[in-house]
Amino acid sequence: MNRVILTLLTLIQCMFFVNVLLNEGVIFFNIYIWGVVALTSLMAGVISFNSSSSNIDDSANNYFALTLITISIVSIGCIIYLAIFKPFYL
């Protein structure tokens, strides 16, 4: 179940990146949702990474968690970039 949640959060993060690239911007409401999803994903990834044990099966879970953490940090950086350099999206 944990792996499914991590995968879905990763796909949601990727969806926001595709939305920015295809639409050449975001609607102001989307950036707030993206921020909430990014912070939630970061928290879920850190909790999942810290709670796993050293089993072989959990190493795949660690990779999912680290991928989600990385994508969440990049998302937060992208949101900060949009807030500083394109404030009309806010």
Backbone bond lengths (Angstrom), bond angles and torsions (degrees), N, CA, C in turn:
res aa  C-N    CA-C-N  psi(-1)  N-CA   C-N-CA  omega(-1)  CA-C   N-CA-C  phi
1 M - - - 1.453 - - 1.528 110.84 -
2 N 1.319 115.19 -38.92 1.455 120.08 -179.22 1.524 110.82 -63.86
3 R 1.323 115.87 -40.61 1.463 120.44 -179.49 1.532 111.03 -66.36
4 V 1.314 117.02 -34.58 1.465 121.01 178.32 1.523 110.28 -66.37
5 I 1.319 117.04 -43.62 1.462 120.99 179.03 1.518 110.49 -63.45
6 L 1.334 117.50 -43.26 1.461 120.42 178.69 1.525 111.29 -63.12
7 T 1.318 116.65 -40.06 1.466 120.35 179.28 1.527 111.10 -66.18
8 L 1.320 117.12 -42.82 1.463 120.13 179.79 1.525 111.68 -65.90
9 L 1.321 117.78 -40.38 1.460 120.07 177.22 1.525 111.16 -64.91
10 T 1.331 117.30 -36.76 1.465 120.74 176.64 1.526 110.39 -64.25
11 L 1.320 117.40 -42.65 1.467 120.68 178.68 1.528 111.77 -65.47
12 I 1.324 117.31 -37.18 1.463 120.42 177.61 1.520 110.28 -64.74
13 Q 1.330 117.24 -41.63 1.466 120.71 177.84 1.525 110.52 -61.77
14 C 1.319 117.11 -43.85 1.471 121.13 179.02 1.523 110.94 -64.32
15 M 1.333 117.22 -34.21 1.456 120.98 178.27 1.526 111.14 -62.24
16 F 1.318 117.89 -39.21 1.456 120.41 178.58 1.526 111.25 -66.74
17 F 1.345 117.54 -38.47 1.461 119.93 176.60 1.526 111.03 -63.59
18 V 1.316 116.96 -42.77 1.467 120.76 178.69 1.525 110.03 -64.44
19 N 1.315 117.44 -38.04 1.460 121.70 178.22 1.520 110.72 -61.34
20 V 1.318 117.76 -42.37 1.462 121.07 179.49 1.524 110.36 -66.45
21 L 1.332 117.06 -42.71 1.462 120.43 -177.16 1.531 112.37 -70.28
22 L 1.312 117.87 -42.35 1.461 120.39 -176.93 1.522 113.00 -75.86
23 N 1.304 116.99 -38.57 1.460 120.43 -176.67 1.517 112.98 -92.30
24 E 1.317 117.05 2.66 1.463 123.01 -178.46 1.520 110.87 51.51
25 G 1.276 116.56 44.84 1.447 122.29 179.49 1.513 110.30 143.08
26 V 1.283 114.89 179.73 1.454 120.18 179.07 1.516 108.89 -131.00
27 I 1.294 114.97 152.81 1.453 120.31 172.20 1.526 106.74 -73.77
28 F 1.307 117.44 146.91 1.461 120.55 -172.70 1.513 112.71 -56.94
29 F 1.320 118.45 -32.06 1.463 120.77 -179.20 1.524 111.28 -71.05
30 N 1.334 116.89 -33.74 1.461 120.80 -179.16 1.518 113.03 -64.30
31 I 1.321 117.93 -33.41 1.461 119.54 -177.11 1.529 110.60 -68.44
32 Y 1.316 117.74 -32.71 1.460 120.16 177.45 1.527 110.89 -71.43
33 I 1.314 116.63 -41.12 1.469 119.93 176.17 1.518 109.96 -64.11
34 W 1.337 116.82 -41.24 1.457 121.56 179.05 1.527 110.36 -60.89
35 G 1.332 117.32 -40.39 1.465 120.66 178.26 1.520 112.59 -64.28
36 V 1.318 116.37 -42.68 1.466 120.05 178.81 1.523 110.73 -65.41
37 V 1.335 116.67 -42.99 1.467 120.34 178.77 1.527 110.65 -65.26
38 A 1.337 117.55 -38.77 1.463 120.63 179.64 1.525 111.15 -64.87
39 L 1.317 117.42 -43.64 1.469 119.93 179.02 1.527 111.34 -67.95
40 T 1.324 116.87 -39.90 1.462 120.38 177.13 1.524 111.01 -64.36
41 S 1.328 116.59 -41.65 1.463 120.89 179.33 1.520 111.46 -65.85
42 L 1.318 116.19 -40.18 1.464 119.83 177.91 1.524 110.55 -62.10
43 M 1.322 116.29 -44.28 1.457 120.36 179.34 1.530 111.28 -65.16
44 A 1.324 117.16 -42.90 1.469 120.57 179.34 1.520 111.32 -65.35
45 G 1.323 117.34 -38.80 1.460 120.90 178.73 1.514 112.65 -65.88
46 V 1.323 116.81 -42.92 1.468 120.42 179.44 1.523 110.58 -66.38
47 I 1.315 117.36 -43.51 1.468 120.50 178.99 1.521 110.53 -63.28
48 S 1.325 117.19 -42.18 1.463 120.77 179.83 1.522 111.40 -66.73
49 F 1.316 117.13 -39.08 1.462 120.32 -179.79 1.525 111.29 -68.08
50 N 1.322 116.80 -39.66 1.464 120.36 -178.44 1.521 112.95 -76.30
51 S 1.321 118.42 -24.21 1.462 120.39 -175.69 1.521 113.48 -90.32
52 S 1.314 118.53 -7.42 1.468 119.91 -176.17 1.521 110.76 -81.63
53 S 1.333 115.30 152.84 1.462 121.00 178.04 1.518 109.33 -99.02
54 S 1.320 117.52 -165.22 1.460 120.74 -173.96 1.527 112.76 -100.25
55 N 1.308 118.74 26.34 1.465 121.27 177.14 1.521 110.58 -72.28
56 I 1.321 115.95 160.71 1.464 121.06 176.20 1.522 109.82 -63.39
57 D 1.335 116.63 -40.36 1.456 120.91 -179.41 1.521 111.16 -65.72
58 D 1.324 116.57 -32.67 1.451 119.87 -179.04 1.521 112.75 -76.81
59 S 1.330 117.94 -16.27 1.462 118.17 177.17 1.530 110.19 -67.28
60 A 1.333 117.37 -35.61 1.467 120.10 174.49 1.521 110.16 -65.32
61 N 1.331 116.74 -37.62 1.457 120.85 176.87 1.527 110.47 -63.87
62 N 1.341 116.80 -38.14 1.462 120.09 177.29 1.523 111.20 -63.52
63 Y 1.330 117.34 -39.05 1.461 120.15 178.08 1.525 111.43 -65.03
64 F 1.328 116.83 -41.65 1.462 120.01 175.82 1.530 110.64 -61.72
65 A 1.328 116.48 -43.22 1.462 120.45 -178.87 1.527 111.04 -65.55
66 L 1.325 117.49 -43.29 1.464 120.17 179.35 1.525 111.64 -66.73
67 T 1.320 116.93 -36.53 1.465 120.17 176.21 1.521 110.48 -63.73
68 L 1.319 116.44 -43.52 1.462 120.43 179.36 1.525 111.13 -65.68
69 I 1.318 117.68 -40.25 1.464 120.99 178.10 1.522 110.12 -62.35
70 T 1.327 116.80 -44.05 1.464 120.74 -179.50 1.525 111.46 -63.84
71 I 1.325 116.60 -46.26 1.467 119.92 179.72 1.529 110.60 -65.04
72 S 1.320 118.04 -35.76 1.465 121.04 179.11 1.519 111.46 -67.20
73 I 1.324 116.88 -40.65 1.467 120.08 178.48 1.528 110.28 -66.17
74 V 1.328 116.97 -40.56 1.467 120.30 176.68 1.528 110.30 -64.63
75 S 1.315 117.62 -38.31 1.467 121.23 177.92 1.520 111.15 -63.70
76 I 1.312 116.50 -44.38 1.466 119.83 178.79 1.525 110.03 -63.36
77 G 1.331 116.67 -39.98 1.466 120.11 176.11 1.518 111.94 -62.81
78 C 1.320 117.06 -39.78 1.464 121.29 178.64 1.527 110.84 -67.29
79 I 1.311 117.43 -38.13 1.465 120.81 177.73 1.522 110.26 -65.68
80 I 1.325 116.93 -41.60 1.468 120.41 177.29 1.524 110.27 -64.22
81 Y 1.336 116.74 -40.54 1.468 120.75 176.75 1.526 110.55 -59.98
82 L 1.328 116.96 -47.05 1.463 120.09 179.27 1.526 111.66 -63.58
83 A 1.323 116.77 -36.69 1.465 120.14 -179.07 1.526 111.49 -69.25
84 I 1.339 117.26 -33.43 1.464 120.20 -177.86 1.527 111.51 -84.29
85 F 1.330 117.21 -48.38 1.457 120.21 -171.61 1.529 114.36 -94.78
86 K 1.313 118.33 -19.05 1.464 121.41 177.83 1.529 109.13 -134.47
87 P 1.336 116.68 66.21 1.474 118.58 -174.36 1.524 114.12 -68.40
88 F 1.332 117.81 -11.96 1.462 118.69 179.15 1.519 111.83 -70.65
89 Y 1.360 118.21 -11.22 1.462 120.59 174.08 1.525 111.55 -76.81
90 L 1.317 116.74 -18.33 1.460 119.53 179.28 1.498 107.81 -83.15
